[in-house]
Amino acid sequence: MTHRDRFLTAFRGEQPDHIPGTEAGIDNRIIFEINKLTGGPENTGENFNDIFIHVINYLGLDAVNVQVSTGIKKLSENTVIDKFGREFVTTEHGAPLPSAARVSTMEELEGFDMVSLVADEDFTRIKETISAFGPEMGYCLVIMDPYKEGWQSLGGMENLLMSMMLDPELTTGIFRKTTDYLHKLIDVGFELGVDGFIMPGDYAMETGLLFSPDLYRKFLKPLHVELIDHVHGGGGLIAKHSDGDDWPLIDDWIEIGFDGFHPVQPQCMDIGEVKAHLKGKMSVWGNIDCRTLLVKGTTDEVRKNVRETIDIAGPGGGYIMTSSNSIHSNVKPENYMAMMETLREYGAY
């Protein structure tokens, strides 16, 4: 099987020749470190693509997942702004966080248009990736959930959560805007030749959902149905990413047709239980702990965990190995290399 065949077979819930591996994202620092450790191209400061290609090939990934650019520009030392006028504060500990509401009233919502600002340059990275790896690699476009795009537009998750309770008109309006934007990204993704989509947006903490299932079913479930139908109508597949304990929504996601669930956070969801529940309904992605194991563990501990996870989640197919979120900047490069080496050695059916 090619990498793409292997990835798509598992994405559909079926059994390929080998468990595929991919990642929702790999921090650039980790890419540069793995490149050095494996004797890749010298870093000239202008040859990131050459380094990226070397690292992905070394790791043996079966699919590459690329996020759409939103035209981030720096405003000050710790503040950036995207093309939609949304301001964010940058930190050393993760993605930028909204620092101000772009939309807070119906009047502001009226002039907020994301679709018209979609441009060719937003897709430069996925174009370069497809050109670099060719037809034997699997490709997913990473598109943010309408919920996540919504709270980023309203200036923070707390603002959206209050809006869901106190201002349903504004909530419905912002979700309409963000969903229309995602429809546009799906269209362009298919034009470029991607195989599927990953939709990040956390609906839960480790202790439970961020808001009630009833609010999900009122505001977001119908929009998910739209987006899933759009992807399936184009012949693609779509996986839902949500950290935390998502059990209260899993059956909703099965019902409406998500093809995969990522990342099965090990601190609050048991991958054996998830695999048993989703078998034949959705593919299962993830579960290799990137909070502690890949950051502080030894390579031997990583190898042991990877083998155990394969033994639990691998049988019957429908499992795609990834970390429990992403390969962020605090992950030990050696541990990620050990994770993927063990998958290649131990993951054959």
Number of C-alpha atoms within 10 A of each C-alpha: 11 13 18 19 18 24 29 25 21 26 27 19 22 18 20 21 15 22 26 31 26 25 22 25 17 18 13 14 15 20 21 19 15 24 23 15 12 12 10 18 17 13 13 8 6 8 11 16 13 15 21 20 17 19 24 18 12 16 19 17 22 24 25 23 20 24 18 18 18 17 15 15 12 13 13 9 8 11 17 21 19 15 14 17 16 20 25 24 17 17 11 7 9 9 10 16 17 22 18 17 18 19 22 18 13 15 10 11 17 12 9 18 14 17 17 9 13 20 13 10 12 16 20 13 15 24 17 11 18 18 10 14 16 10 13 15 20 25 27 24 26 24 23 21 25 25 25 21 21 25 23 24 27 27 21 18 19 11 16 23 18 12 18 19 11 11 14 14 12 21 23 16 15 26 22 17 19 23 25 19 20 21 18 14 21 23 13 17 25 17 10 13 17 22 22 25 28 24 22 22 17 18 22 19 14 15 11 15 17 16 13 14 15 10 13 16 14 14 17 19 18 13 20 20 16 14 21 22 18 16 22 15 10 15 11 21 24 25 26 22 23 21 23 22 24 23 14 13 18 16 14 15 20 16 11 15 19 24 25 28 27 25 29 28 24 20 15 16 18 13 21 13 11 18 24 12 14 18 17 14 19 26 25 30 31 27 25 26 23 25 19 11 17 26 19 15 15 15 18 12 15 24 21 13 18 24 17 12 18 19 13 15 25 24 13 15 25 30 34 32 27 27 28 23 25 20 25 21 17 16 22 22 22 17 22 23 20 21 27 24 17 18 22 17 10 16 20 13 12
